[in-house]
Amino acid sequence: MFIKDLSYTVFVKGNVVGKGGHSEVYKGLLPGGQYIAVKRLMQTESGDQKTIDFLNELGIICHMSHPNIIHIIGFCVESGFYLIFHFLEHGSLASWLHGKDALSFINNLFYNS
């Protein structure tokens, strides 16, 4: 499967689930029914620097092993740089700590336990 095969269903505005300074994360669905998160690096840097940054991130992610770190299931360098992860249905830790529902999450965590 190639990114171009998923581009019509994944890379639409309604599927954006996260955005950072150098990337956007989209929710996608593989033909077998598995939900994925596709991190697409944006075109903000020169070609060489973007390649270096992508390879550094890929190397770090592939070598980390911890129960609280999501594992990568694939990557693509066709028509851009993409990292592919299992989709977390309940969002990321950052979204729970810093998102719009952060205060209620923290209150529930500390006061309703």
GIQUI-V791487 format. One record per residue. N is the residue number from 1. OMEGA is omega in radians with two decimals (NA if undefined). Layout:
[[N;OMEGA] [N;OMEGA]]
This chain:
[[1;-3.13] [2;3.12] [3;-3.14] [4;3.10] [5;-3.13] [6;-2.95] [7;-3.11] [8;-3.11] [9;-3.07] [10;-2.96] [11;3.02] [12;-3.03] [13;-3.12] [14;-3.12] [15;3.12] [16;3.13] [17;3.12] [18;-3.12] [19;3.09] [20;-3.12] [21;-3.06] [22;-3.09] [23;3.00] [24;3.12] [25;-3.11] [26;3.02] [27;3.13] [28;-3.14] [29;3.09] [30;3.14] [31;3.13] [32;3.10] [33;-3.14] [34;3.07] [35;-3.14] [36;2.98] [37;-3.12] [38;3.11] [39;-3.13] [40;3.09] [41;-3.09] [42;-3.06] [43;-3.08] [44;-3.07] [45;3.07] [46;-3.08] [47;-3.11] [48;-3.12] [49;3.11] [50;3.10] [51;3.12] [52;3.13] [53;3.13] [54;-3.13] [55;3.07] [56;3.13] [57;3.13] [58;3.12] [59;3.13] [60;-3.10] [61;-3.09] [62;-3.08] [63;3.14] [64;3.12] [65;3.14] [66;-3.10] [67;-3.11] [68;3.12] [69;-3.13] [70;-3.13] [71;3.11] [72;3.09] [73;3.10] [74;3.05] [75;-3.13] [76;3.07] [77;3.13] [78;3.12] [79;-3.13] [80;-3.13] [81;-3.06] [82;2.99] [83;-3.06] [84;-3.09] [85;2.92] [86;3.14] [87;3.09] [88;-3.05] [89;-3.08] [90;3.09] [91;-3.11] [92;3.06] [93;3.13] [94;3.14] [95;3.09] [96;-3.12] [97;-3.03] [98;-3.09] [99;-3.06] [100;3.14] [101;-3.04] [102;-3.08] [103;3.13] [104;3.09] [105;-3.13] [106;3.09] [107;3.11] [108;-3.12] [109;-3.03] [110;-2.99] [111;-3.12] [112;-3.12] [113;NA]]
